[in-house]
Each structure stands twice: as structure tokens, then as C-alpha cells.
Amino acid sequence: MRADVRQVADGTYLVHGSNTNWVILTEEDAVTLIDTGYPGDREQVLASLADVGSSPEAVAAVLITHAHNDHLGSAEYLRATYGTPVYLHEAEVPHARREFLHQVTIGQVLGNGWRPGVLPWAVHALRVGGTAHVPVAEPQPFPAQGPLDLPGRPVPVHTPGHTLGHTVFHLREAGVLISGDALVSGHPTSRVHGPQLLPDMFHHERARAVASLETLEGLAADVLIPGHGPVHQGPVREAARHARERAL
């Protein structure tokens, strides 16, 4: 099954993988890959690069919003196979090395199994490597503050709560926000449509996740590319405010 690749702005592609999204930013012959889906999404990741006229050899860097398995899945494969640097917030680097794991547990999933969509989502997650051990051997903190010298010139913005080092990426010139799991527009375990926080069981610190929505309200963007759900068109500040009001 091939991933669904959609261009949402010049040089910016949203890829819908296996219940998780990743993003490809292109510039001439190089690309930036933001997140990598589940471990089982690897062939889809590679195919999506080909679909935009690129290749894994052309990936200048992998940027990770946070080190959950559904976003970290092929990061170590790309690093080990192609020498691609993998960058995260400094607080997320030890998480990527699996010095600790802040991820929803099987017990939490079973405790929420009565909720619509939870058990089908869990079965799918297990099939595509949701509980696999996929540490990155040599993750690196972002090399600079402000716009990174990479295709798309993404600006990392720390948004803790979902994990300690969760980061969104602001494409200032394009007016795009790549929000990871700090703000989503849907999820198989949610019955809500539109901008929202993920269900509570997924957050390491829910109160900080809610507080980080205020950070998103201060970012100028009119296109939201979430880690889960479809692209959302409209002012991100309004989307974040709406999600915060829902969460309170």
C-alpha cells in the first residue's frame, strides 16, 4: 500500500502513512524529512520520496517532532544506511536513544479499550511496529536556533507536554506549521473532527500539552500539517485556540 502524498505549499508535501503523517520539504536536489512514521511504514517512506522526485540519498536531515515509535520508525534506518543526521530537541535526544520511554503503555490502552476506535487502532499499531525497539544510535540536538540551514528553512519551536522535548516546525515564509502531536486534526481513537489535542492517554504531561497550545497561538501560519489527520486550512492561532478551549 503506497502512502498518500499531497502537495500543500511550494516544496512542501504532506504524506499520509499508516495512521501517522510525515512531511517532505524539497529544495533543488535536496530534501528535509520531518518524521518517518511507524517502523512498518518504511517502504511507504521510501516510495513517498520517489513520488516527489527524490531519494533517501538526497535527504539532508531527518527532523523528529518527538520520539514515539509512530514518528521515529525509520530514523535509525536512514541514519545507519545513508548517514543521514537525525535532529531533535535536546530534551528529546535521550528519548530517541531509548534511555527512557514516554509512550502510552499496553495497560493504558487496555484501560481505554472500551472507547470507540481504541482496540482497532491498537491492533494496527502492533502490526506496524508500535511496540518495536527502534532507538536512534546517534541522535543530535538541533544545530542552531532559528531557521535551520535545510530545505524549507524550518524553525524548531519547543512545545513540551506530549513528550518532554516535543517540537513543532514553523515554515515562516510559506505560512505553514508542522505540528506533530502538539495539535492534530483527527485520530482513529478520537470521535472529534478538526483541531484538537490527542486523547489524554497519549500525553506525558497533559497540562503542559494544553499550555503549549498558547505557544502555537503566537505563530503566524495559515496551513496546519498535523502528525495525525488531514491538513487544516485557516489561521493556526484560531485552530490552537479552539483546541485549547476544547481541552479545558
Sequence and secondary structure as in RCSB ss.txt:
>XXXX:A:sequence
MRADVRQVADGTYLVHGSNTNWVILTEEDAVTLIDTGYPGDREQVLASLADVGSSPEAVAAVLITHAHNDHLGSA
EYLRATYGTPVYLHEAEVPHARREFLHQVTIGQVLGNGWRPGVLPWAVHALRVGGTAHVPVAEPQPFPAQGPLDL
PGRPVPVHTPGHTLGHTVFHLREAGVLISGDALVSGHPTSRVHGPQLLPDMFHHERARAVASLETLEGLAADVLI
PGHGPVHQGPVREAARHARERAL
>XXXX:A:secstr
   EEEEEETTEEEEE SS EEEEEEETTEEEEE    GGGHHHHHHHHHHTT  GGGEEEEE S   HHHHTTH
HHHHHHH   EEE TTTHHHHTTSS  S  HHHHHHTTTSTTHHHHHHHHHHTTTT     SS EE SSSSS SS
TT  EEEE TTSSTT EEEEETTTTEEEEETTSBS  TT    SSB   GGG SSHHHHHHHHHHHHTS  SEEE
ESSS  EES HHHHHHHHHHHH 
